[in-house]
Amino acid sequence: MFLFEVRFNNQPKKAIKKLDEKIKKRLHSLFLVVEREPVPAKSFDLKKIAGSSETYRIRLGCFRVEYFVEWQVAAVVFLAFGIEN
C-alpha cells in the first residue's frame, strides 16, 4: 500500500511536547490514518480551509489540527496544532 510521508513545521513539533497523553494518543492515530488517506473525511471531522487549495482542518474534540497535502511529493505537512476556546 502507498503511504504519504508525514512532516511537521516547527510549531507542531513544539506543541506536541506540551500536550497530555490523551491528546498525544489521538494525534498518533490521526498520523497513522493520514499517511494512508491524506483527506480522511469519513474518519474525522475534516473541513477544507477556504481560500486554500490543499489545506485542511481536523477537529479532535476541542483540539484543532491544520495541515497541507503535497500531492506531487506524497507528503502531508502539519502546520499548526491548538486548542479551540
Secondary structure by P-SEA (a helix, b strand, c coil): cbbbbbbbcaaaaaaaaaccaaaaaaaaaaaaaaaaccccccccccccccccccccccccccbbbbbccccccbbbbbccccccc
